[in-house]
Amino acid sequence: MMKGSVARFHTGIAAATMLTAALLAQTLAPHELLARTSAPGKLEDAIPRRFGDWSLVPDVGLVTPDVAEPEGSDGSAHPRLFGLYSQVVARGYRNSHGDLVMLMVAYGPAQDSQLKAHRPEFCYVANGFRVLDKSAAEIDYRFGAPPLKVMRLTAVRGSRMEPVSYWMRVGDKVSTGAIDRQLIRLAYGMRGIIPDGALIRVSTLGLNPRESFEVQNGFVRDLFAALRPSDLSFFTGKAT
């Protein structure tokens, strides 16, 4: 009889502990979407089709997580390609020197672990590329502003060589690595907030990596100079 009572007591304690843990997890889990207060306007309109020395080139085949080319006639990726994102812009631009730059901007109202599959080192491999020479870099885009931290790599498939620069904005911070991205999400989660975010990717064709990254630096500077301050913060976070 005593043994049965002890067993029931332990079972009750275990059940109470599990219930408490579940309630605590529910209480501490982030519930508020940052996107409710910081969601961007229409990216199609915010990102200019012509700026500086750059003009839109329609029907440029961009690598995406699902297929190799966008479906929009103006270079805008079809929404079905990015189920985790609510807005996607994928365009090509050319300058007067003939340099071609491809820009992809994808916005998601909730940043989570599933988004890692959309980073270039994953989506290019999924499209049959080899990813080489991944490294961190910085772009000085405006005097007095902290440099923009980016990741760089070169994707190769057959005769196609595509140097890539990219970064992710998570909430109001720029992230280039998995660890700092998790730390940013954790900091928001402790405040009960689910951060929004964006993946921004710039790539080039027809140039070697050194030349490509120089062209990409100039493209980013020209693009940022053409944006309104509120739209610039969408790309760079609050440190603008």
N, C-alpha and C positions, 0 to 999 in steps of 0.2 A: 504494500500500500504506500509505504514511504517512498519507494523507488518510483512508483507511478506518479506521485505528486511532484517529485523532483523533476521528472521528465517533462511533465506538463508545464512546470514553472519555467524550465529552460526553453521549451517550445514557445511559451508566451513571450519570454524576453527576446528571443530571436525574431519573432513576428513583429514585436514592438520596435525593435531596432531597424528592421527592414522598412517598416512603415515610416519611421522617423527619417531614415535616410532618403526615402522616396519623396517625402514632403519637403525635406531640406533641399534636395536637388531641384524640385519643382520651383521652390522659392528663389533659389540662387540662379536658376537658368535665365539667361537674357531673354527678355520679351519685347523690348521696345526697338523697333527698326529705326536706325539713324536716317534711313532713306525717307522717312515720313517728313523730316524737317530739312533734309539736305539734298533731296533728289534733284538731278539736273533738269533743265528744260529739254527741248528736243535737240539731241546731239547733231542731227542732220543740219540744223540751222546754225548751231553754235560754232561748228567747225567750218571755216570759210572754204569755198571752192577755188578761190584765187587769193593769193596773198604774196607779198614780196615779189620774188622772181618765179613763183610757182603757180602752175595752172593745172586744173583737173584733167586727168587722162581717163576717159571711160573705158570700161570693159577690160581692166587689168586683172589677170588671174592671181589672186592672193591665196596663200595657203591658209586654210582654216582648220579647226579641230575635226571637221567631218568630211569636207570635200576640198578639192584643190582650187576651186574658183567660186567667186560670189555669183549671185543670181540677179542682182539688181542692175539695170541698164546704166545707172549712174555710178556704179562701183559700190553700192550699199549691199552688204551681205543680207541674205534672206533670214528673217527671224528664226526659222526652224533650225538653223545651224547652231544656235547658241541658246539651248533651252534654259541654261542657268543665268542668262543675261536678259535684261529687259530692253536694252538698246545696243545696237551694233552699227558702227560705221566702218566700212572697208573701202578705201579709195587709193588711186594712184595719182601721183603728181609729177610733172616734169618742169625743169627750169630751162632757161635760154641756152644753157650749155649742153642740153640733151640728157642730163642726169635724171633717172627715173627713181622715185622714192614711193614706196607703198606704206600706207598708214592704216592700221587697224586699231579702233578704239571700241572696247566692249564694257558696258556698264551693268553691274548686278546689284540689286537692292540688298542682298545678304551674302557676305563673303563666308564661304565654308570650305571644308577640305576637298569637296568635289571639284573646285575650281582649279586645282593643281593640274588636271588633265588638259587644261586650256593654255598652260604656259608653253612657250615655244619649244623648250627642250622635250616636251611630250608630244605636242600636236604635230611638229615637223617629223618626228620619228614615225608617228602614226600615218603620215603621208609618204613614207618611204625614203625619208632623208636620213643622212648621217649628221649628227651634231658634233661640231669640233670647236675647240679653243674657247670654252666658256670662261668668262672673266668679268670682274666688276669694273666699272668705269664711272666717270662723272662728266656732266655737261654744264659748263658755265653759260647760262642763258640770259642773265640780266645782271648788270652791275649792282653790287650790294646785296644780291639774293644768294642764299646758300646754293651750291651746285646741285643739280639734279642727279641723284644716284640711279644708275642703270646697270643692267646685266647685258653682256654682249656675247654672241656666239656666231658661228658660221655654219649654215645648213647646206649640205651638198647632196644632190641627187643627179647622177649621170653628169651631164655637162652644165647643169644649173648650179651655180654657187650663189647663195643668198646670205650675206652678212646681216645680222639682226641685232637691234638694240631694243630692250623692253624694260618696263617697270610696272609695278602694280601699286595703285593707291588703295589703302585700306582705311576707311574712315577719313581722318585728316592727316594720315601719315603715308609716306612713300615707302614701299617695301620692295626688296630685290631678292630676298631669300626666305626659305621655308620657316626658319627659326624665328626671325624677327616678325614675320607675318603672324605666326602663332602667338607671339608675345603681345602684339598689337591687339589681336582678337581677344586674348585673355584679359587685357587691361579694360577693354570695352565691356567684356562679359561681367567683370567684377562690378561694373556700374549698371548692369542689367540691360545693356545695349547690344544689339546685333549690328555691326558696322556694315555700311555699304562699301562699294569699291569699284575699281575699274582696272582693266588690263590695257595698256597702251604699248603698241608694237610698231617699230619703224624698220623697214628693210629696203635693200637696194639690189639691183641686178646689173651686171655688166662691168663692175669695178672690183678691184681686189679689196680685201678687208680694210686695209689702212685708208685707202681712198674712200671706201664706202662709209666708214665711220666719220670721216671728216665731213662728207656730204650730209650725213644724218645729223651731225651736230648743227650745221648751218640750217638744215630744214627745221629742226626743233626750235632754234632761236627765232627763225622767221615766223613760224606758226605761233609761238607764244607771244611774240610782239604784236600779232594781229588779233589776239583774243581780248575780249573784255576781262577786267579783273576777276569778276565772278566766275567766268568760264576758265580762266587760268588756274584758279584754285582747284577746279575739278581735276586738272592734270597734275598739279604739284602739291596738293594738300594745303594746309594753312601757312606753311613756311614759304610764302611768295614774296 
